[in-house]
Amino acid sequence: MTTPGSLETEQKYDVDTATPLPALLEIPGVDRVAEPVEAQLEAVYFDTETLALAARGITLRRRTGGTDHGWHLKIPVGPDQRQELQAPLGQPATVPEELLHHVLAYTRGEAIRPIARLTTQRTTHRLYGSGGEHLADFVDDHVHAEALEPPRPGMDWREWEIELVHGTGTLFAVAAETLTGAGASRSQHGSKLARALGDSFPSGQAAPAGKAQKDGPAADVVTSYVGGQINELLSLYPGVRLEEPDAVHQMRSATRRIRSALATYRGLFNKAAVTRIEDELRWLARLLGVPRDAEVMRERLRQHIHELPAEDMPGSVLESIEHELGTVYDSGYKAALQALATDRYYRLLDDLEDFRDHPPATSLASRSARKVTAKLVDNAVKRLRRAQKAAANSGKGDARDAALHQVRKDAKRLRHAAESVTGIHGKRAVKLAAAAQQLQKILGDHQDSVVARALLLRLGADPSLPSAAALAFNALRTVEERIAADAEANYRKARKKARGIRL
């Protein structure tokens, strides 16, 4: 059983073996230091042959000794911060399934094996504030490391570590003077594993995409936004595999956001590279959409059935809907899981990370972010306006439904485009994103009604149905028709309200 993730916030210091301990009570805010606690720890670290985890700053180890023995998985989430998950010791060479789910999107088909063994003599000093609160742990580690893959001579070193418990980040700043004054220096290695592997440790670890600046290059807006969505894809992978609520929906939303960004800023990048990624994202979104749409539709129709008089709803109606949509969901979810374990999906992740780190930029991408993005996002506004005009002239029936669906898709693209530049254009971008989201939401309800009516018509047309069941399906269609009419009325109001909004 995986222990729920905790956020580990720490800083490491290099120190000579003979250096005396610092005067921990001199750290501002520290009122008491508890008696030291000693432990002998042995940890075996695991990774792929190409060190795919290490290249992303991730560590996976099995540790014995101490109070938190077991499997530990640590994933970076920010400066000096890592998300930590734990699992019981289990078998020495078998990564627990519950942790394996979290790394498959990073290892991408490569086998995991032991790469290093570290033995640590640890002394922990708990630091407390004036109110008795446990601020942090100061750790004094004497380490012996052996690299296993590739093999290299063993090495020894000493390091100090400050790990926050209930203290804040300001403790790092005030502790730094005391620790450096005692002879320590901030560690040049991100982890013990990095030091153990030395030159074999991947040097090309991709840093998270930085925040785009108004006067910086326009390409930074896209790579920053896409980088955030890549992180979403990776973090949601375990939840999708474990069928956690909303995980499939959130992963599909991340793929759509990336597609929207690539479509909006297409002129900033090599067309062939962008088109290839878009095609693969469309493939992934389509697969994720099958179980997600079935899930949404099932909840929608369940609600309608419960709102209508029970005497008008034979049990066979709900059973028919549950069977139909349950079958679609199960087969769609299975197909999505299979796709997420294929080389095709892993190559898509590789391509996205390569786009983020080495964008195939054109000359336009180097121009001012503020000017370039304003023009391109406003082009998305114009695209939406054209779709709205086409919908207004589309007549009725299927043609109008299709036209309104296009408006919804263009509103969604605009929303994502506006979201990508809130840091550049501020309140105007926020207002534009909100207006587009409102249109998207209203027309999403309309489109769901279109799909629901088609499904109800098909299920209700079964000649073997009792007359009461056929009438019930007609009643549900009537509900959906009313919802569609209300959605169109709400859309017209929202369209008027949003008229004229642009960057």
C-alpha positions in Angstrom: 0.0 0.0 0.0 1.4 3.4 -1.0 1.8 6.0 1.7 0.1 9.2 0.6 2.6 11.6 -0.9 4.3 14.1 1.4 6.2 17.2 0.2 9.9 17.0 1.1 11.6 20.4 1.3 15.3 20.3 2.1 18.8 21.8 1.4 22.1 19.9 1.4 25.6 21.0 2.4 29.0 19.5 1.7 31.3 19.4 4.7 34.7 17.9 5.7 34.7 14.7 7.7 36.5 16.4 10.7 34.4 19.5 10.8 32.7 20.0 14.2 28.9 20.3 14.3 27.5 23.8 13.9 26.0 25.7 16.9 22.4 24.8 16.0 21.0 27.0 18.8 22.5 30.0 17.1 20.1 29.6 14.2 17.5 32.4 14.6 14.1 30.9 15.6 15.6 27.7 17.0 14.8 27.5 20.7 15.7 23.9 21.5 17.6 21.0 19.9 16.5 17.5 20.9 19.0 14.7 21.8 20.5 13.3 18.6 19.1 10.1 17.2 21.5 7.7 15.3 20.6 5.2 12.6 22.4 2.9 10.1 20.8 3.1 6.7 21.4 1.1 3.6 19.7 2.1 0.3 19.7 0.5 -3.1 18.8 2.9 -5.9 17.0 1.8 -9.1 16.8 3.2 -12.6 17.0 2.2 -16.3 20.1 1.6 -18.3 19.9 5.1 -19.7 19.2 6.6 -16.2 15.8 7.9 -17.4 14.7 8.7 -13.9 17.9 10.4 -12.8 17.7 12.5 -16.0 14.5 14.0 -14.6 15.7 14.4 -11.1 13.7 11.4 -9.8 15.0 8.9 -7.3 13.7 5.4 -6.6 15.3 3.5 -3.8 14.7 0.6 -1.3 16.1 1.5 2.1 16.5 -0.6 5.2 17.2 0.8 8.7 15.8 3.9 10.4 12.2 4.7 11.0 11.0 5.0 7.4 12.4 1.8 5.9 10.8 0.8 2.7 10.6 1.9 -0.9 10.9 5.6 -1.6 10.0 7.4 -4.8 10.9 11.2 -4.9 9.7 13.4 -7.8 10.8 17.0 -8.1 8.0 19.6 -7.9 10.0 22.8 -7.4 13.2 24.3 -6.1 14.4 22.3 -3.1 11.1 20.4 -3.1 10.2 16.8 -4.0 7.0 14.8 -3.8 7.7 11.6 -1.8 5.8 8.3 -2.0 6.5 5.3 0.1 5.7 1.6 -0.1 6.5 -1.4 2.2 9.9 -3.2 1.8 8.5 -6.2 -0.2 11.1 -8.0 -2.3 14.6 -6.6 -2.7 14.7 -6.5 -6.5 11.0 -6.0 -7.3 9.6 -2.4 -7.5 6.1 -2.4 -5.8 3.4 -2.1 -8.4 1.9 1.0 -6.7 5.2 2.9 -7.2 5.8 1.4 -10.6 2.6 3.1 -11.9 4.2 6.5 -11.1 7.4 5.9 -13.1 6.2 4.1 -16.3 5.6 7.4 -18.1 9.3 8.3 -17.4 10.9 4.9 -18.0 8.9 4.4 -21.2 9.4 0.7 -21.7 12.9 0.4 -20.3 13.7 -2.2 -17.6 14.4 -1.0 -14.1 17.5 -2.4 -12.3 19.8 -1.6 -9.3 22.3 1.1 -10.1 23.9 2.1 -6.8 24.1 1.1 -3.1 24.6 3.6 -0.3 25.4 3.0 3.3 24.8 6.0 5.6 25.6 6.6 9.3 23.0 9.2 10.1 22.7 11.4 13.2 19.5 13.5 13.3 19.0 16.6 15.5 15.4 17.8 15.7 15.1 21.6 15.9 12.2 23.2 17.8 10.8 26.7 18.0 9.9 28.8 21.0 6.3 27.4 20.9 7.5 23.8 20.9 6.8 23.4 17.2 9.1 20.9 15.3 10.7 23.3 12.8 13.1 21.0 11.0 15.5 18.2 11.2 19.3 18.8 10.9 20.9 15.6 9.6 24.6 14.7 9.7 25.3 12.0 7.2 28.6 9.9 6.8 28.0 8.2 3.4 29.7 5.2 1.7 28.6 4.8 -1.9 29.1 2.0 -4.5 28.0 2.6 -8.1 26.6 -0.7 -9.6 25.7 0.3 -13.1 28.2 1.2 -14.4 30.6 -0.1 -11.7 33.1 2.3 -10.2 35.3 2.4 -7.1 33.5 3.1 -3.8 33.6 6.6 -2.3 33.0 8.3 1.0 31.8 11.7 2.0 30.0 13.7 4.6 27.0 16.0 4.2 24.6 18.0 6.3 21.0 18.4 5.5 18.2 20.7 6.7 14.7 19.3 6.1 11.7 21.4 7.0 9.0 19.8 9.1 6.7 22.6 10.2 9.1 25.5 9.6 9.0 27.8 6.6 11.5 28.5 3.9 12.9 31.4 5.8 14.6 28.9 8.0 16.9 28.0 5.1 18.1 31.5 4.8 18.8 32.1 8.5 20.4 28.6 8.9 22.7 29.1 5.9 24.9 31.6 7.9 25.4 29.3 10.8 26.2 26.2 8.6 28.5 28.0 6.3 30.2 29.7 9.2 30.9 26.2 10.6 32.7 25.3 7.4 30.0 23.9 5.2 29.0 24.9 1.6 25.9 24.3 -0.4 26.1 21.0 -2.1 27.0 20.9 -5.7 25.0 17.7 -6.2 21.2 17.5 -6.3 21.2 14.1 -4.5 23.4 11.4 -3.0 22.8 9.4 -6.1 24.2 12.1 -8.3 27.4 12.2 -6.2 27.6 8.4 -6.2 27.4 8.1 -10.0 29.7 11.1 -10.6 30.3 11.6 -14.4 27.8 8.9 -15.2 25.0 10.9 -13.8 23.0 12.6 -16.6 24.2 16.1 -17.1 21.4 17.1 -19.5 18.6 17.2 -16.9 15.9 19.4 -18.4 15.0 22.4 -16.1 11.4 23.3 -15.9 10.4 25.8 -18.5 10.8 29.3 -17.1 8.1 31.9 -16.7 7.6 33.9 -19.9 8.4 37.6 -19.8 6.5 40.5 -21.6 9.6 41.6 -23.4 11.1 38.1 -23.7 10.7 35.9 -26.8 7.3 34.8 -27.8 8.4 31.2 -28.0 8.8 31.2 -24.2 5.1 31.7 -23.8 4.4 28.4 -25.6 7.2 26.3 -24.2 6.3 27.4 -20.6 2.6 26.6 -21.2 3.3 23.3 -22.9 5.8 22.4 -20.2 3.1 22.8 -17.6 0.8 20.5 -19.5 3.5 17.9 -19.9 3.9 17.9 -16.2 0.1 17.3 -16.0 0.3 14.3 -18.4 3.1 12.8 -16.3 1.5 13.4 -12.9 -1.9 12.1 -14.0 -0.6 8.9 -15.5 -0.8 6.8 -12.2 -4.3 8.1 -11.5 -5.5 7.0 -15.0 -4.0 3.6 -14.6 -5.6 3.2 -11.1 -9.0 4.6 -12.4 -9.0 7.5 -10.0 -12.0 9.9 -10.4 -11.6 12.6 -13.0 -8.0 11.5 -13.9 -9.0 10.5 -17.5 -10.8 13.9 -17.9 -7.8 15.8 -16.6 -5.4 14.0 -18.9 -7.6 14.6 -22.0 -7.8 18.3 -21.0 -4.0 18.5 -20.9 -3.7 17.1 -24.4 -6.3 19.6 -25.6 -4.5 22.5 -24.0 -1.3 21.6 -25.8 -3.1 21.2 -29.1 -4.7 24.6 -28.6 -1.4 26.2 -27.9 0.2 24.6 -30.9 -2.7 25.7 -33.1 -2.7 29.3 -31.8 1.0 29.8 -32.1 1.6 27.6 -35.2 3.4 30.4 -37.0 6.2 30.5 -34.4 7.4 27.0 -35.1 8.3 24.5 -37.9 5.1 23.4 -39.4 6.0 19.7 -39.9 7.1 19.3 -36.3 4.0 20.9 -34.9 1.7 18.9 -37.2 3.2 15.6 -36.2 2.7 16.3 -32.5 -0.8 17.6 -33.1 -1.7 14.4 -34.9 -0.5 12.3 -32.0 -2.2 14.4 -29.4 -5.5 14.1 -31.4 -5.0 10.3 -31.3 -4.5 10.3 -27.6 -7.4 12.6 -26.9 -9.7 10.5 -29.0 -8.8 7.4 -27.0 -9.3 9.1 -23.7 -12.5 10.7 -24.9 -14.3 7.4 -25.3 -14.4 6.4 -21.6 -14.7 10.0 -20.5 -17.7 10.8 -22.7 -19.4 7.5 -21.7 -18.9 8.4 -18.0 -20.3 11.9 -18.4 -23.3 10.7 -20.4 -24.1 7.9 -17.9 -24.1 10.5 -15.0 -26.2 12.9 -17.0 -28.9 10.4 -17.9 -28.9 8.9 -14.3 -29.7 12.4 -13.0 -32.6 12.9 -15.5 -34.1 9.5 -14.6 -34.0 10.3 -10.9 -35.7 13.7 -11.5 -38.6 12.3 -13.5 -41.5 10.5 -11.7 -40.5 7.0 -10.7 -43.8 5.5 -12.1 -42.9 6.8 -15.5 -39.5 5.2 -15.5 -39.4 1.4 -15.8 -36.3 -0.2 -14.4 -35.5 -1.6 -17.8 -34.7 1.9 -19.1 -31.9 2.5 -16.6 -30.7 -1.0 -17.1 -30.5 -0.5 -20.9 -28.6 2.8 -20.5 -26.2 1.4 -17.9 -25.5 -1.6 -20.0 -24.9 0.5 -23.2 -22.7 3.1 -21.6 -21.0 0.7 -19.2 -19.9 -1.4 -22.1 -18.5 1.6 -24.0 -16.7 2.8 -20.9 -15.1 -0.5 -20.1 -13.9 -1.1 -23.6 -12.7 2.5 -24.0 -10.9 2.5 -20.7 -9.2 -0.7 -21.6 -8.1 0.6 -24.9 -6.8 3.8 -23.3 -4.7 1.9 -20.8 -3.3 -0.2 -23.6 -2.3 2.9 -25.5 -0.6 4.5 -22.5 1.7 1.4 -22.4 2.8 1.6 -26.0 5.9 2.9 -27.7 3.7 5.3 -29.6 2.7 7.1 -26.4 6.2 7.1 -25.1 7.4 8.6 -28.3 4.8 11.3 -28.0 6.1 12.2 -24.6 9.6 12.3 -26.0 8.5 14.6 -28.8 6.7 16.9 -26.4 9.7 17.2 -24.1 12.0 17.8 -27.1 9.6 20.5 -28.3 9.7 22.1 -24.8 13.5 21.9 -24.5 14.5 22.5 -28.1 11.6 24.3 -29.8 11.8 24.3 -33.6 11.3 28.1 -33.6 11.0 30.4 -36.6 12.3 34.0 -36.6 8.9 35.3 -35.4 9.3 33.3 -32.2 12.2 35.6 -31.1 10.1 38.7 -31.2 8.4 40.4 -28.2 6.0 38.1 -26.4 3.6 40.9 -25.7 3.1 42.1 -29.2 3.2 38.7 -30.9 0.9 36.9 -28.5 -1.6 39.8 -28.6 -1.9 39.4 -32.4 -2.1 35.6 -32.4 -4.6 35.4 -29.5 -6.8 38.0 -31.2 -6.6 35.9 -34.3 -8.3 33.2 -32.2 -10.9 35.7 -31.3 -11.6 36.3 -35.0 -11.8 32.6 -35.6 -14.5 32.3 -33.0 -16.4 35.3 -34.4 -16.4 33.6 -37.8 -17.7 30.4 -36.3 -20.4 32.3 -34.5 -21.5 34.1 -37.7 -21.6 30.7 -39.5 -23.8 29.3 -36.7 -26.2 32.2 -36.9 -26.7 31.5 -40.6 -26.8 27.7 -40.4 -30.6 27.3 -40.2 -31.9 24.5 -38.0 -31.4 20.8 -37.3 -28.2 18.9 -37.7 -26.5 21.7 -39.6 -27.1 24.1 -36.7 -26.0 21.6 -34.1 -22.7 21.0 -36.0 -22.2 24.8 -36.3 -22.7 25.4 -32.6 -20.3 22.5 -31.9 -17.7 24.3 -33.9 -18.3 27.5 -32.0 -17.7 25.5 -28.8 -14.4 24.1 -30.1 -13.2 27.5 -31.1 -14.2 29.0 -27.8 -12.2 26.3 -26.1 -9.2 27.0 -28.2 -9.5 30.7 -27.4 -9.9 30.0 -23.7 -6.6 28.0 -23.7 -4.9 30.7 -25.7 -5.9 33.4 -23.3 -4.9 31.2 -20.3 -1.4 30.9 -21.8 -0.9 34.7 -21.7 -2.4 35.7 -18.4 1.1 36.4 -17.1 1.8 38.6 -20.1 -1.5 40.5 -20.6 -3.0 40.3 -17.1 -6.6 41.1 -16.5 -7.5 41.4 -20.1 -6.4 37.9 -20.8 -8.2 36.6 -17.6 -11.4 38.3 -18.8 -11.1 36.9 -22.3 -10.4 33.4 -20.9 -13.5 33.6 -18.6 -15.7 34.8 -21.5 -14.5 32.0 -23.7 -15.0 29.4 -20.9 -18.6 30.5 -20.4 -19.3 30.0 -24.1 -17.6 26.7 -24.0 -19.5 25.5 -21.0 -22.9 26.5 -22.3 -22.3 24.9 -25.7 -20.8 21.9 -24.0 -24.2 21.3 -22.4 -25.8 21.8 -25.8 -23.5 19.2 -27.5 -24.1 16.7 -24.7 -27.8 17.1 -25.4 -27.3 16.4 -29.1 -25.3 13.2 -28.3 -27.8 12.2 -25.6 -30.8 12.6 -27.9 -29.2 10.4 -30.6 -28.5 7.7 -28.0 -32.0 7.8 -26.6 -33.5 7.7 -30.0 -31.5 4.6 -30.9 -32.2 2.8 -27.6 -35.9 3.8 -27.7 -36.3 2.5 -31.3 -35.8 -1.2 -30.2 -39.1 -2.9 -31.4 -38.9 -5.4 -28.5 -39.3 -2.6 -25.9 -42.5 -2.5 -23.8 -44.6 0.5 -24.6 -43.9 2.0 -21.1 -40.1 1.9 -21.8 -40.5 3.5 -25.2 -42.5 6.3 -23.6 -39.8 6.7 -21.0 -37.1 7.1 -23.6 -39.3 9.7 -25.3 -39.7 11.6 -22.0 -35.9 11.7 -21.6 -35.5 13.0 -25.1 -38.0 15.8 -24.3 -35.9 16.7 -21.3 -32.8 16.9 -23.5 -34.7 19.0 -26.1 -35.6 21.5 -23.4 -32.0 21.6 -22.2 -30.8 22.3 -25.7 -33.3 25.1 -26.2 -32.2 26.7 -22.9 -28.5 26.3 -23.8 -29.1 28.2 -27.1 -30.9 31.0 -25.3 -28.0 31.2 -22.8 -25.5 31.1 -25.6 -27.1 34.2 -27.3 -26.9 36.1 -24.0 -23.3 35.1 -23.4 -22.3 36.0 -26.9 -23.7 39.5 -26.6 -22.0 39.9 -23.3 -18.6 38.8 -24.7 -18.8 40.9 -27.8 -15.8 43.2 -28.3 -13.5 41.4 -25.7 -10.0 41.0 -27.1 -6.4 41.6 -26.2 
